[in-house]
Amino acid sequence: MEGSQATSKSRLTLWMIWLIALLPMLGAGIAYHFQLPVSSGQVNRGELMEPVKTLTQWGGSAERFTGHWTLVFRHDGDCDTACDQQLQSLRTIHDALGREADRVRVEHLQSATSLESGIWIVDPNGNLVLRYTQEQLGEPLLEDLKRLLKVSKVG
């Protein structure tokens, strides 16, 4: 009697292991078959530039925008009080980077470039990477910038 109990316990254990191994595959198959939505895995909060605009495409100068990460504030017209406040917010974000702050510069563009108004992140090669609206100035921009600096050893 004890032998049959041990055998049935072993079988139960075997079937539980198989079930645990097969459940994720079954779930993936169901999600695929019924085309259930899956998150894109996107973690950035700014608008990712696809395709990336190179330095020559957006009209930047190599001396100002290569060799380091750059936060570009593009503003049309004269810089008024609101513009000054946004520039100050960008400088605060720059300071909040701590020891990584020396890898980033803040630039204000008023000249005629092909850039729309907004806040842009430019990589060390001069490519536009991310764009932010005025409402995204602050924590979303800081989080994305920290993530970029963490994964990039360039600049």
Secondary structure, 3 states (H helix, E strand, C coil): CHHHHHHHHHHHHHHHHHHHHHHHHHHHHHHHHCCCCCCCCCCCCCEEEEEEECHHHHCCCHHHHCCCEEEEEECCCCCCHHHHHHHHHHHHHHHHCHHHHHHEEEEEECCCCCCCCEEEEECCCCCEEEEECHHHCCHHHHHHHHHHHHHCCCC
